[in-house]
């Protein structure tokens, strides 16, 4: 694994699930993050899909002890640079473009780019990305697809995201080429809107006890 993904494996191995969060209101950021961390899910992906996202990242980093904050929906050099300026522990992209990969070479923030085919997986591996997001996971073949990649591409470990739920997460986590999964089921919009932080903590605690492959 090349230097630009240094430390990323240790981060992703912190818990079996990385909550993928779309936060509309900055006021929700800290209590939501605290609820998830209390439930045993310290690694958080805050997607850059809302105007509030940068301020949410700043607030969580400043106020939530033990939270490991990364950015998501990183689409280009500008959003990757923003992630670095915000001090994100990692940046996640739903794909990989030549421009994004070129930008990543000069930015210290570890990038987790996505693939969904053997050719894309091999291309990213050639670029030094042995850790990849598999997206959209369920729509691209799910756990059976990833199982089929273990033999020809044992060097790569994935974080499948997209359609992952409490019901199917275990089918991914039992695979030796899955390092963690990304999902949002432990932080449903209805609970965030209702400020049911205790309920989110309970869902997070359940997710945190999912077993990972050795």
N, C-alpha and C positions, 0 to 999 in steps of 0.2 A: 504494500500500500504506500503510495507516495505521500510526501510531507503534507500536502494540502488536506488530506483526510486524517492527519495525525490526531489522535485523541478521540475521534468520532465514535469508534467502536465502544470505547469505555463509557461514553455518554449514552449511547443507544442501549447498552446492556443494563442500564440502571433499573429498568422495569420492563415487563412484557408488553406494555402498551404506552404509546406516546399520544396523549390527547391532542387532536387537531382542532384548533379553536378559531372560530370566526366571531370576534367580539365587536359589537356595534357601539357599546357605551363604555367609556373609560371607567366609569364608576363601578362597573361589574368586574373589571380586570383583576383587582387584588383579591376580593373575596372569592372569586372563582378559582384563581390560582391557589389560594390558601386551602380551599376545599379539596382540590385535586391532590396537592402535596400531602395534606393530612391523610388522605385515603391511600397514599403509597405510590402516587404517580408524579414524580418530581420533574420529569422531562416534558416540557410543554412546547408545542409548535403553535405559535401565534401567526396566523396567516395574514399576509399584507393585502387583504381584500377589502378592508374598510379604511376610512380616513382616520379612524381612531387607533388603528393598529400600532403605529410608532409610539404613541403616548401610552398605550397599554403595555407595551414591552418595557418602556422606561419605568413605569409604575411598579410592575411586577419585579423587575430586577432590583429596584430600590427598596421594596417593602416586603417581599416574600422570601423569607429565609429558606434555603435549601432548594429553591426552584432553579431549574436549569432551563433557560429560555432560548428557544430558537425561533427563526422566522420561517414562514411557509409561503407558498405561491410566489416564489422568487423566479421571475420570468426573464430578467435581463440584467445587464451590467449595473444599471442604476439601482435596482432593488437589492442586488447583491452588495453594492457599496453601502447602501442604507443599512443593511443588516450588520455590516462590519462597524459602521459608525454607532449603531445602537448597542454594540457589544454583545451581539447574539453569539451563543455558544456553537451554533450551526445554522445552516440555511438549507431549505428544502425546495426543490423545483419539481413541477409536475412533468418535466421532460428534460431535454438537453439540446441546446443549440450551439453551433460553433462559437458564436459571440459570447454566450454565457460561459462556456468552458474556457475561452480565452481570458475572460475577465477574472475567473476564479484563480488563474495562475498567479495573479498579482495581489490577491486578497487573502488574508490569513484565515478568515472565517471558513471552517470546513463546509464544503458543499455536498449535499446528498442529492445527486441528479437521478432522474427516473428513466426506466426502460420498460418496454413491454414486449420485446421480441428478442430472439437470440442474437440477431445482428446488432441491435441497439446495445444489448448487454455486452457483447464483445467489443464494440466500439468504445464504450465507456471504460471497459477494463484496459484497453490499450492506452487510454488517457490516464490511467492510474486510479480509477475509481472501482475498488473492490467492494465497496459498500454502495448499494443502489436502492432507490425507492422503486417498488413495482406498482405502477399506477396506470389505469384504474384496475385494481386487483381482481375483483369479482367479475367485472365485465371482460377481462382479458384472459380468462381461463382459471382463475382462482388457485387454490392450493394444489390441485392436480397438475397444473401447468408448472408451478414452481418445483414440485417434486420431480418433474421430468428434466429439470435443468441441473439437478444435483450431480448426476454422473458426468455430463459433458462440460459443465462449468462449475466445478467444486470450489474455485477460487472466490466466487462472488457470494456475498450474503445480502439479503434483501430486507427492506422494511415495506411490506405490502400495505397499501392504503387504497381506500375506495371500496365502499360496500362492506367493510369489515364491521361485524356486530358482535355482541356478547355470545351469540349462538354459533358463529363460525370462526371466531378468533382462534380457538384451540386447534382447529384443523391446520392453521398456518404455523402456529407456534411449535407444533410437534416436529416440524421440518428442520433438518440440520442447517439449511441455507437461509433460514429466517432468523434475524437477530432481534427483531421486535416487530410489532404491528402498529399502524397508525389508525386512529378512529375517533369518533366523536360521540359515541353512544352514551358515555358516562357523563356527558355535559349537554343534555338535550336543550334546545332553545326554550322549551316551555319551563324547564326548571330554572334556567338563567333568568328568564323574564319574571318568574315568580320568586326569585332570590331564594330558592330552596337549596341553600349551600349544604345543609346537612344531608339532604337527599343525594346531592352530587358526591359528597364524601363517601356515602354508602356504596354508590355505583363504582366509584374509583377503587374502593377497598376490594370489591369483588373482582374487578379487572386486574388489580395488582397481584392477586393470588393465582392467576392463570399460570400454568406451568410452561416453561420454556425448554426447548431441546438443549441438551448438554453441549 
